[in-house]
Amino acid sequence: MNIINRAKQKEKILINRPPHVSSIVFVKTKGSWAPEDAVKYFGFHNFQRVELLDRIIDRVWFYDDSEWFHILEGWYYPLYNQGNFPLYDQSDFVNTLLKLSSEYDVFWFSVGDADCSFNYSYYSGGECKRKFVVKSPRYDDRVIEINEGKKLPYEDNILNDNDEIIFSDNECVTVLLKLAESLGIKTKYDESNFQGYK
């Protein structure tokens, strides 16, 4: 397969694990949300509905598993570029998650595109209960920058007793999805339930 075909293949949303996305926000809405609710909270005011599977790299995808509402972000970071949040400035985004968590539990993770960085956080009751941030200053390393709050279920598969990361970089999204599953989030996606926006 040539490089162009591989690139086109990666533009497709991968329903089988792991989805080819840069980040996912999970909101425990118990089936009460529609895409319009995500638009209200995250500021996707100029977004328009797009056909499923035509591209993912510059899209935001919504998915409802009847318990958690999923917001999957493509690799052009449309959440930052087209939402209310300036690229590389996560303070407003984090404040939105905190505000949202006064009504719903929220779990969010993101992974680096050209390095080995990743982070995840869990919000509930208007507070950040767990925050774990890994930077990659040399692009091939992983340095724990923030490790706050009570560990979540499944984190024994992420950190050892010395708080050292114990999985390889190419397993990152798969491991973070398993962490999401330990919170009761369903990550086996049904393609027909996705709604894409750009």
C-alpha positions as CSV (number, residue, x, y, z in Angstrom):
1,M,0.0,0.0,0.0
2,N,1.5,3.3,-1.0
3,I,1.8,6.3,1.3
4,I,-1.2,8.2,-0.2
5,N,-3.5,5.2,0.2
6,R,-2.3,4.7,3.8
7,A,-3.1,8.4,4.5
8,K,-6.5,8.0,3.1
9,Q,-7.1,4.9,5.1
10,K,-6.1,6.8,8.3
11,E,-8.6,9.5,7.5
12,K,-11.4,7.0,8.1
13,I,-12.6,6.7,11.6
14,L,-11.5,3.3,12.9
15,I,-14.4,1.7,14.6
16,N,-12.3,-1.2,15.7
17,R,-9.8,-0.3,18.4
18,P,-8.3,2.1,18.7
19,P,-10.2,5.0,17.0
20,H,-7.7,7.2,15.1
21,V,-8.4,10.4,17.1
22,S,-6.3,12.9,19.1
23,S,-8.7,13.1,22.1
24,I,-12.0,12.0,23.4
25,V,-14.2,13.7,26.0
26,F,-16.7,11.4,27.7
27,V,-19.7,13.0,29.5
28,K,-22.0,10.9,31.6
29,T,-25.3,12.2,30.4
30,K,-27.3,8.9,30.7
31,G,-28.8,9.4,27.3
32,S,-30.0,13.0,27.9
33,W,-27.7,14.7,25.3
34,A,-27.9,15.4,21.6
35,P,-25.2,17.0,19.5
36,E,-26.8,20.4,20.1
37,D,-25.9,20.1,23.8
38,A,-22.3,19.5,22.9
39,V,-22.5,22.6,20.6
40,K,-23.8,24.6,23.5
41,Y,-21.0,23.7,25.9
42,F,-18.1,23.5,23.6
43,G,-18.9,26.3,21.1
44,F,-19.1,24.5,17.8
45,H,-21.3,27.3,16.5
46,N,-20.1,27.1,12.9
47,F,-20.1,23.3,12.6
48,Q,-22.1,21.6,10.0
49,R,-23.1,17.9,9.8
50,V,-20.9,15.8,7.5
51,E,-21.2,12.3,6.1
52,L,-19.9,9.5,8.3
53,L,-16.6,8.0,7.2
54,D,-15.8,10.6,4.6
55,R,-12.9,12.0,6.8
56,I,-12.0,12.2,10.4
57,I,-8.8,14.2,10.5
58,D,-10.5,17.6,10.6
59,R,-13.8,16.5,12.2
60,V,-15.5,16.2,15.6
61,W,-17.5,13.1,16.0
62,F,-20.4,12.6,18.5
63,Y,-21.4,9.2,19.8
64,D,-23.9,8.3,22.5
65,D,-23.6,4.9,24.2
66,S,-26.8,5.6,26.2
67,E,-24.8,6.2,29.4
68,W,-21.9,8.4,28.2
69,F,-21.8,11.0,25.4
70,H,-18.5,10.8,23.5
71,I,-16.9,13.7,21.7
72,L,-14.1,12.4,19.5
73,E,-11.6,14.9,18.0
74,G,-9.6,14.5,14.8
75,W,-6.0,15.3,14.3
76,Y,-6.4,18.8,13.0
77,Y,-7.7,19.7,16.5
78,P,-11.1,21.1,15.4
79,L,-12.2,21.4,19.1
80,Y,-9.5,24.1,19.5
81,N,-9.5,25.6,16.0
82,Q,-13.3,26.0,15.6
83,G,-14.6,25.8,19.2
84,N,-14.2,28.4,21.9
85,F,-10.7,27.4,22.8
86,P,-7.4,28.8,21.5
87,L,-5.0,26.2,20.2
88,Y,-2.4,25.2,22.8
89,D,-4.2,27.1,25.6
90,Q,-6.2,24.5,27.5
91,S,-7.3,26.8,30.4
92,D,-10.7,27.7,28.9
93,F,-11.2,24.1,27.8
94,V,-10.4,22.8,31.3
95,N,-12.8,25.4,32.8
96,T,-15.5,24.2,30.5
97,L,-14.9,20.6,31.7
98,L,-15.1,21.8,35.3
99,K,-18.3,23.6,34.7
100,L,-19.8,20.6,32.9
101,S,-18.8,18.4,35.8
102,S,-21.1,20.3,38.2
103,E,-23.9,18.5,36.3
104,Y,-22.2,15.4,34.8
105,D,-19.2,13.2,35.4
106,V,-16.5,13.9,32.8
107,F,-13.5,11.9,31.6
108,W,-11.1,13.3,29.0
109,F,-7.9,12.0,27.5
110,S,-5.7,13.2,24.7
111,V,-2.5,11.9,23.0
112,G,0.3,13.7,21.3
113,D,0.5,13.6,17.5
114,A,4.3,13.8,16.9
115,D,5.6,12.8,20.3
116,C,4.9,10.4,23.2
117,S,2.9,12.8,25.3
118,F,-0.6,12.0,26.7
119,N,-2.9,13.1,29.5
120,Y,-6.2,12.2,31.2
121,S,-8.4,13.7,33.8
122,Y,-11.6,12.9,35.6
123,Y,-14.1,15.5,36.8
124,S,-17.1,15.1,39.1
125,G,-19.0,17.4,41.4
126,G,-17.5,20.5,39.9
127,E,-13.9,19.4,40.8
128,C,-11.0,17.7,39.1
129,K,-10.7,14.4,40.9
130,R,-7.8,13.0,38.9
131,K,-5.3,14.6,36.6
132,F,-2.3,12.9,35.0
133,V,-0.2,14.7,32.4
134,V,2.8,13.3,30.6
135,K,5.0,15.6,28.4
136,S,7.5,14.5,25.8
137,P,10.2,17.3,25.5
138,R,12.5,15.2,23.3
139,Y,9.6,13.7,21.2
140,D,10.7,10.2,22.1
141,D,10.5,10.4,25.9
142,R,7.8,10.5,28.5
143,V,8.1,12.8,31.6
144,I,5.3,12.8,34.2
145,E,4.5,16.5,34.8
146,I,1.3,16.3,36.8
147,N,0.1,13.3,38.9
148,E,-2.7,14.5,41.2
149,G,-5.7,13.0,42.8
150,K,-6.9,9.5,43.6
151,K,-6.0,6.8,41.0
152,L,-8.8,5.6,38.8
153,P,-9.6,1.9,38.2
154,Y,-7.2,0.2,35.8
155,E,-4.4,2.6,36.5
156,D,-2.3,-0.3,37.9
157,N,-1.9,-1.1,34.2
158,I,-0.6,2.4,33.5
159,L,1.7,3.0,36.5
160,N,3.8,0.8,38.7
161,D,4.2,1.2,42.5
162,N,7.0,3.8,41.8
163,D,4.6,5.8,39.5
164,E,6.5,4.8,36.4
165,I,4.7,4.4,33.1
166,I,4.6,0.7,32.2
167,F,3.1,0.5,28.7
168,S,4.7,1.3,25.4
169,D,3.9,4.4,23.3
170,N,2.2,2.5,20.5
171,E,-0.3,1.1,23.1
172,C,-1.4,4.6,24.4
173,V,-4.9,5.0,22.9
174,T,-5.7,1.3,23.6
175,V,-4.7,1.6,27.2
176,L,-6.5,4.9,27.7
177,L,-9.7,3.4,26.2
178,K,-9.4,0.5,28.7
179,L,-9.1,3.1,31.5
180,A,-12.3,4.6,30.1
181,E,-14.0,1.2,30.2
182,S,-13.0,0.8,33.8
183,L,-15.3,3.8,34.5
184,G,-18.2,2.1,32.7
185,I,-17.7,3.7,29.3
186,K,-18.5,1.6,26.3
187,T,-15.7,1.8,23.7
188,K,-16.8,-0.8,21.2
189,Y,-18.3,1.6,18.7
190,D,-21.3,1.0,16.4
191,E,-20.6,3.0,13.2
192,S,-24.3,3.8,12.6
193,N,-24.5,5.8,15.8
194,F,-21.8,8.3,14.9
195,Q,-22.6,11.9,14.0
196,G,-19.8,13.9,12.4
197,Y,-19.4,17.7,12.3
198,K,-16.9,20.1,10.7
